[in-house]
Amino acid sequence: MKTSARNQFAGKVAAVRRGAVNDEIELAIAGNQRIIATVTRESTENLGLAPGREAFALVKASSVFLMVDGDTAKLSTRNRLAGKVARVEPGAVNAEVLVELPGGGTVAAIVTIDSANKLDLRPGEPVTALFKASSVIVGTSD
């Protein structure tokens, strides 16, 4: 499958927490990290999402926030993928930042040039990629 989403994470469903309308899907990905997605109950059933099921998560780079020095920060964002800056591609207004994750994965974020400068994003430096559970699209291969 080809998509325009820069961030594509393959993994297995680790947990499904049922809700009245929406379910919370926990996906285990490479590097012993987890992604949380909020999907409708109908989507959970249509995709056959259950623990052990292979699935993937898609997240647009524009939905990813970056944080440095935030180990004690209290945020409502459920997804926090810790890694290191692999590269920063500056543009006229925005920069694309590629974060290398443990286990060989990456996550891309689009941030303003001003934000990239204020965060002092440089290759090799630790950074955490953040995104909301509602920004995650879950899919299966069949």
N, C-alpha and C positions, 0 to 999 in steps of 0.2 A: 504494500500500500504506500502511496506517495501522498504527502500532505504539505501544506505550507507552514505548518507548525515547526519551528526550529528545534523544540525540545520534545524528544520522543524517548520514553523510558519503557523498556520491556521488563516484565517481572511476573510475580505470582500474587494472587490475592491472598493476603495474610489474615484478613478479618473483614466481616461484614457486620455493621451495626445498623439494625433496622430502625426506621422511624415511621411515623404515621404517613408522611408524604415522601420524604427524602431518606435515602440510606447513605451511610458513610462507608466508603470502601477504602481499606488500607492495603496498599500495594507494596510488596517487598521488592526492591530493586538492587542492582549491583552495589557493592561496597557496604552492604549491611545497612542501607538507608531505607526510609519509608516515605511513601507519598500518600497523602490522604485526599480523597475526592468525595464530593457530595454529588450524588446522582439521584434521579427519581426512582421510586420503588419499581415503576414499570421498566426502567432501563436495567435495573439489577436483574429483574426476571428475564427480560428479553435477551440479555447478554449471558445469562446463566452464571452470574458472578457468585462464586462461593469459594471458601478457602481451598487453596491448591490450584485453582483455575489460572491458566496463563492468560495474561492481559497486558495491555499497554496503556500508558498515560501520555496525553499530548498537552503541552502548555506553550502558548505563544510567548515569544521572547519579550514582547511589550507588557506582559502580565507579571514579569519577574522583577522583584526589587532586590537590591543588594545592600548588605550591611557588613560593616567592619567594626571590630571592638564591641560586639553586642552580646557577649556571652551572658550577661545578666539582664539584658533588656526583656521587658515583659511586653509581648505583642499578641494580638489576636490571630495572627497568621499561623496556620497549622503546619505548613510545609516549610521546613528549614533544612536546606542541603548545604552542608559545610564542605568547603574545598579550598582550592587555591586559584588565583587568577592565572589563566593560561595565556591570554592575550587581550589587548584592548585595541579595537579598530576605530579610531576617531573619524567622525564625519563633520559636516558643517555645523550641525545642531546637536546630533546625538552620537553616542558611541555604542558599538556592540562590544560587550564584554563576554568572553568565554571563560567559564569556570570549570576547572578540572576537578572531578569528584573521585573519591576513593573507589577502587574497583574498575577504573577505566572510563567511566561515563563522563559526560559534560553537560552543562546547562548554559544556555545563552541568555543574556539579558540586554535589553536596549535601555540605556539611561542617557540623560542629557550630558553634554560635555561638561557643564558646570558641576553636575553631581559626580562625574568620574574624577574631576580634578579635586573637589572637596574631600572625596573619599580616598584620594591618593592611590587609585587603583593601578597597581604595577604587577607584571608577571612574577609569580612566585609568592605573592603576599596572600595570607589567609583572608577569605571572604565567605559570607553565607548568602546563598540565594534563597529568597523568600517568595512564596506565592500562596494565594488563598485556595482552599479546597474547592471553592465554587469556580475557579479558573481552570480546573483540570477536566479534560475530556477523557473518558475511559472507553477502550474498545477491546475487542477480541478478534482473532484472526479468522473465525468461521461464523 
